[in-house]
Structure formats: structure tokens, C-alpha cells
Amino acid sequence: MTFSIAYDTQPERFLKKIDKHIATRLIDKIEATLANNPVPHNAVTIVGEHGVFRIRIGDHRAIYRINYQTRHIIIIKLDKRSQVYE
């Protein structure tokens, strides 16, 4: 049960402007964690949103939405912890 992962415009812009080493680490961690298990043990539900979760990747957070019918995960927002919830 593999899910495909897509990135919204904000995460794409964020990944282009940060250091390539960090961007590669974030992408690898997101794809390794979410492709086979869309809700890992460290995922937290975002209050007030249906089907929206977040995972922690070091000092960064990835907020994503799951569509179980089409087996797609869309990364909505990706940023440092201090800025991701704004």
C-alpha cells in the first residue's frame, strides 16, 4: 500500500531556498517515512482540520494532507518549527 507524495508550492519554494544538504535530508525523510505508512507513530493530528497531520524532522515540521481514495499525500507546508504554524 504505497502512497504517492506531492509537494504544494510553499514546500517547493522552501526546499529551493535552503541548503541542498538539508533539502535532500528533508525529502529523503519525508519519502521514507510517509510512502508506506501515511500516519507513522510520531505523526500528530492538526486540531480543527480533517485528515491533516504533521511530522517532525529535526528542527523542521512537515504538514500534510492524506487522500486515502487516490493514495496521495500532499505536503502542504514545510518550514522550521518557529515559522510553520504562522
N, CA, C and O atoms as a DFTB+ gen file, in Angstrom:
344 C
 N C O
     1  1       0.832      -1.166       0.000
     2  2       0.000       0.000       0.000
     3  2       0.884       1.238       0.000
     4  3       1.118       1.844       1.046
     5  1       1.362       1.602      -1.154
     6  2       2.265       2.729      -1.298
     7  2       1.493       3.988      -1.674
     8  3       0.602       3.956      -2.523
     9  1       1.844       5.082      -1.037
    10  2       1.233       6.371      -1.315
    11  2       2.198       7.216      -2.136
    12  3       3.410       7.175      -1.921
    13  1       1.652       7.984      -3.081
    14  2       2.496       8.918      -3.826
    15  2       2.524      10.238      -3.069
    16  3       1.538      10.625      -2.442
    17  1       3.656      10.921      -3.131
    18  2       3.850      12.147      -2.374
    19  2       4.042      13.295      -3.348
    20  3       4.869      13.226      -4.257
    21  1       3.264      14.358      -3.145
    22  2       3.368      15.566      -3.961
    23  2       3.610      16.748      -3.037
    24  3       3.239      16.725      -1.863
    25  1       4.240      17.782      -3.585
    26  2       4.566      18.976      -2.806
    27  2       3.789      20.166      -3.349
    28  3       3.741      20.389      -4.559
    29  1       3.179      20.929      -2.442
    30  2       2.489      22.156      -2.812
    31  2       3.532      23.228      -3.146
    32  3       4.730      22.954      -3.064
    33  1       3.115      24.421      -3.515
    34  2       4.060      25.457      -3.933
    35  2       4.934      25.967      -2.791
    36  3       6.118      26.228      -3.008
    37  1       4.396      26.116      -1.591
    38  2       5.200      26.621      -0.474
    39  2       6.350      25.683      -0.135
    40  3       7.478      26.153       0.015
    41  1       6.117      24.370      -0.005
    42  2       7.256      23.482       0.273
    43  2       8.298      23.472      -0.850
    44  3       9.495      23.370      -0.579
    45  1       7.858      23.576      -2.096
    46  2       8.817      23.608      -3.208
    47  2       9.705      24.849      -3.125
    48  3      10.917      24.755      -3.314
    49  1       9.113      26.004      -2.846
    50  2       9.899      27.242      -2.706
    51  2      10.854      27.146      -1.527
    52  3      12.002      27.581      -1.620
    53  1      10.386      26.579      -0.413
    54  2      11.228      26.441       0.773
    55  2      12.424      25.538       0.493
    56  3      13.545      25.850       0.894
    57  1      12.192      24.424      -0.191
    58  2      13.275      23.485      -0.487
    59  2      14.299      24.077      -1.452
    60  3      15.476      23.722      -1.393
    61  1      13.868      24.973      -2.340
    62  2      14.802      25.600      -3.282
    63  2      15.695      26.637      -2.613
    64  3      16.835      26.833      -3.036
    65  1      15.187      27.312      -1.559
    66  2      15.972      28.387      -0.971
    67  2      16.888      27.939       0.167
    68  3      17.800      28.679       0.535
    69  1      16.670      26.735       0.741
    70  2      17.545      26.288       1.823
    71  2      18.743      25.533       1.254
    72  3      18.810      25.257       0.056
    73  1      19.675      25.208       2.127
    74  2      20.880      24.481       1.754
    75  2      20.523      23.126       1.135
    76  3      19.628      22.440       1.629
    77  1      21.197      22.745       0.085
    78  2      20.893      21.499      -0.643
    79  2      21.005      20.264       0.239
    80  3      20.227      19.321       0.090
    81  1      21.959      20.263       1.148
    82  2      22.140      19.124       2.046
    83  2      20.913      18.942       2.948
    84  3      20.438      17.823       3.140
    85  1      20.413      20.038       3.492
    86  2      19.229      19.976       4.355
    87  2      17.997      19.605       3.542
    88  3      17.168      18.816       3.996
    89  1      17.870      20.168       2.347
    90  2      16.726      19.858       1.483
    91  2      16.697      18.378       1.136
    92  3      15.634      17.758       1.169
    93  1      17.832      17.813       0.809
    94  2      17.909      16.383       0.489
    95  2      17.530      15.537       1.696
    96  3      16.819      14.541       1.561
    97  1      17.998      15.925       2.862
    98  2      17.666      15.187       4.081
    99  2      16.172      15.231       4.371
   100  3      15.582      14.218       4.747
   101  1      15.559      16.397       4.200
   102  2      14.123      16.533       4.435
   103  2      13.313      15.686       3.453
   104  3      12.386      14.983       3.856
   105  1      13.656      15.750       2.179
   106  2      12.934      14.977       1.156
   107  2      13.091      13.482       1.401
   108  3      12.115      12.736       1.330
   109  1      14.305      13.044       1.686
   110  2      14.534      11.615       1.948
   111  2      13.734      11.130       3.148
   112  3      13.145      10.050       3.106
   113  1      13.711      11.917       4.213
   114  2      12.985      11.532       5.421
   115  2      11.478      11.500       5.166
   116  3      10.794      10.578       5.610
   117  1      10.960      12.498       4.457
   118  2       9.522      12.529       4.151
   119  2       9.128      11.325       3.320
   120  3       8.152      10.646       3.638
   121  1       9.864      11.052       2.269
   122  2       9.508       9.950       1.377
   123  2       9.718       8.588       2.030
   124  3       8.937       7.667       1.791
   125  1      10.748       8.444       2.842
   126  2      10.975       7.165       3.513
   127  2       9.926       6.903       4.584
   128  3       9.522       5.760       4.795
   129  1       9.488       7.951       5.256
   130  2       8.537       7.788       6.355
   131  2       7.106       7.629       5.866
   132  3       6.386       6.754       6.345
   133  1       6.681       8.460       4.920
   134  2       5.266       8.523       4.558
   135  2       4.841       7.624       3.407
   136  3       3.649       7.344       3.275
   137  1       5.744       7.166       2.583
   138  2       5.355       6.386       1.399
   139  2       4.634       5.093       1.769
   140  3       3.636       4.746       1.137
   141  1       5.109       4.389       2.759
   142  2       4.499       3.119       3.149
   143  2       3.552       3.233       4.332
   144  3       2.670       2.391       4.503
   145  1       3.725       4.266       5.152
   146  2       2.894       4.442       6.333
   147  2       2.514       5.919       6.437
   148  3       3.297       6.709       6.966
   149  1       1.339       6.314       5.949
   150  2       0.993       7.734       5.922
   151  2       0.788       8.364       7.297
   152  3       0.852       9.586       7.430
   153  1       0.543       7.546       8.318
   154  2       0.385       8.071       9.675
   155  2       1.333       7.300      10.599
   156  3       0.907       6.389      11.308
   157  1       2.629       7.672      10.587
   158  2       3.572       6.976      11.467
   159  2       3.302       7.298      12.930
   160  3       2.477       8.156      13.242
   161  1       3.999       6.609      13.821
   162  2       3.758       6.774      15.255
   163  2       4.039       8.183      15.755
   164  3       3.458       8.601      16.756
   165  1       4.913       8.926      15.087
   166  2       5.235      10.281      15.537
   167  2       4.406      11.360      14.844
   168  3       4.671      12.546      15.039
   169  1       3.412      10.984      14.043
   170  2       2.540      11.962      13.394
   171  2       1.515      12.487      14.381
   172  3       0.989      11.741      15.208
   173  1       1.238      13.777      14.284
   174  2       0.283      14.423      15.178
   175  2      -0.809      15.047      14.324
   176  3      -0.523      15.664      13.299
   177  1      -2.065      14.888      14.746
   178  2      -3.185      15.475      14.032
   179  2      -3.239      16.974      14.304
   180  3      -3.054      17.417      15.437
   181  1      -3.493      17.743      13.257
   182  2      -3.669      19.186      13.403
   183  2      -5.107      19.435      13.849
   184  3      -6.048      19.014      13.176
   185  1      -5.274      20.105      14.959
   186  2      -6.598      20.344      15.534
   187  2      -7.394      21.287      14.625
   188  3      -6.887      22.311      14.168
   189  1      -8.637      20.916      14.381
   190  2      -9.513      21.743      13.564
   191  2      -9.470      21.417      12.087
   192  3     -10.233      21.997      11.314
   193  1      -8.619      20.523      11.676
   194  2      -8.505      20.123      10.279
   195  2      -8.737      18.620      10.178
   196  3      -8.242      17.856      11.007
   197  1      -9.478      18.202       9.177
   198  2      -9.752      16.780       8.977
   199  2      -8.730      16.195       8.012
   200  3      -8.584      16.676       6.888
   201  1      -8.024      15.158       8.450
   202  2      -7.058      14.486       7.591
   203  2      -5.757      15.225       7.405
   204  3      -5.028      14.946       6.453
   205  1      -5.437      16.163       8.285
   206  2      -4.186      16.916       8.199
   207  2      -3.309      16.532       9.385
   208  3      -3.747      16.552      10.535
   209  1      -2.058      16.180       9.077
   210  2      -1.115      15.723      10.094
   211  2       0.188      16.498       9.969
   212  3       0.419      17.211       8.993
   213  1       1.039      16.338      10.990
   214  2       2.383      16.899      10.924
   215  2       3.372      15.858      11.426
   216  3       3.064      15.037      12.289
   217  1       4.557      15.921      10.864
   218  2       5.652      15.100      11.368
   219  2       6.840      16.009      11.645
   220  3       6.997      17.068      11.038
   221  1       7.648      15.575      12.553
   222  2       8.835      16.316      12.956
   223  2      10.038      15.727      12.238
   224  3      10.225      14.511      12.201
   225  1      10.855      16.615      11.664
   226  2      12.102      16.206      11.027
   227  2      13.186      17.142      11.567
   228  3      13.483      18.173      10.965
   229  1      13.759      16.778      12.686
   230  2      14.743      17.645      13.335
   231  2      14.096      18.936      13.789
   232  3      13.127      18.912      14.546
   233  1      14.627      20.077      13.329
   234  2      14.075      21.390      13.669
   235  2      12.953      21.802      12.725
   236  3      12.385      22.883      12.877
   237  1      12.631      20.964      11.764
   238  2      11.622      21.293      10.758
   239  2      10.343      20.499      10.985
   240  3      10.351      19.449      11.627
   241  1       9.249      21.015      10.448
   242  2       7.956      20.336      10.510
   243  2       7.374      20.262       9.113
   244  3       7.482      21.207       8.333
   245  1       6.757      19.136       8.803
   246  2       6.058      18.954       7.537
   247  2       4.583      18.746       7.850
   248  3       4.222      17.826       8.584
   249  1       3.739      19.596       7.295
   250  2       2.294      19.473       7.469
   251  2       1.746      18.924       6.168
   252  3       2.040      19.443       5.091
   253  1       0.943      17.866       6.270
   254  2       0.482      17.192       5.062
   255  2      -0.950      16.718       5.192
   256  3      -1.467      16.546       6.296
   257  1      -1.593      16.506       4.035
   258  2      -2.964      16.016       3.955
   259  2      -2.950      14.676       3.223
   260  3      -2.213      14.496       2.254
   261  1      -3.772      13.742       3.696
   262  2      -3.841      12.406       3.119
   263  2      -5.166      12.237       2.391
   264  3      -6.224      12.584       2.915
   265  1      -5.094      11.695       1.164
   266  2      -6.292      11.313       0.426
   267  2      -6.218       9.794       0.263
   268  3      -5.450       9.283      -0.552
   269  1      -7.017       9.088       1.040
   270  2      -6.950       7.629       1.048
   271  2      -7.528       7.013      -0.219
   272  3      -7.083       5.944      -0.636
   273  1      -8.514       7.664      -0.842
   274  2      -9.130       7.101      -2.043
   275  2      -8.138       7.046      -3.204
   276  3      -8.073       6.046      -3.919
   277  1      -7.369       8.117      -3.392
   278  2      -6.416       8.158      -4.503
   279  2      -5.004       7.785      -4.085
   280  3      -4.103       7.714      -4.921
   281  1      -4.806       7.544      -2.781
   282  2      -3.488       7.197      -2.233
   283  2      -2.441       8.276      -2.509
   284  3      -1.319       7.985      -2.923
   285  1      -2.834       9.522      -2.271
   286  2      -1.929      10.657      -2.437
   287  2      -1.711      11.339      -1.100
   288  3      -2.623      11.450      -0.280
   289  1      -0.490      11.789      -0.899
   290  2      -0.143      12.626       0.241
   291  2       0.364      13.939      -0.337
   292  3       1.257      13.953      -1.184
   293  1      -0.212      15.039       0.127
   294  2       0.208      16.354      -0.347
   295  2       0.856      17.085       0.816
   296  3       0.228      17.314       1.850
   297  1       2.118      17.447       0.635
   298  2       2.828      18.221       1.638
   299  2       2.361      19.668       1.483
   300  3       2.674      20.329       0.492
   301  1       1.613      20.149       2.468
   302  2       1.016      21.475       2.396
   303  2       2.017      22.558       2.792
   304  3       2.112      23.600       2.143
   305  1       2.756      22.297       3.860
   306  2       3.679      23.301       4.371
   307  2       4.905      22.616       4.949
   308  3       4.809      21.561       5.575
   309  1       6.049      23.229       4.730
   310  2       7.318      22.707       5.229
   311  2       8.163      23.896       5.641
   312  3       8.446      24.779       4.831
   313  1       8.564      23.918       6.900
   314  2       9.345      25.051       7.378
   315  2       9.939      24.706       8.732
   316  3       9.722      23.615       9.259
   317  1      10.695      25.650       9.292
   318  2      11.210      25.468      10.646
   319  2      10.066      25.517      11.638
   320  3       9.011      26.083      11.353
   321  1      10.271      24.936      12.781
   322  2       9.218      24.838      13.788
   323  2       8.651      26.194      14.173
   324  3       7.440      26.332      14.350
   325  1       9.502      27.188      14.303
   326  2       9.063      28.500      14.755
   327  2       8.189      29.225      13.724
   328  3       7.468      30.157      14.077
   329  1       8.246      28.808      12.458
   330  2       7.533      29.533      11.407
   331  2       6.437      28.728      10.721
   332  3       5.643      29.299       9.974
   333  1       6.370      27.441      10.946
   334  2       5.454      26.601      10.189
   335  2       3.993      26.822      10.571
   336  3       3.113      26.593       9.740
   337  1       3.707      27.252      11.778
   338  2       2.333      27.402      12.226
   339  2       1.754      28.782      11.996
   340  3       0.607      29.039      12.360
   341  1       2.520      29.666      11.405
   342  2       2.032      31.034      11.156
   343  2       1.101      31.083       9.980
   344  3       0.600      32.153       9.633
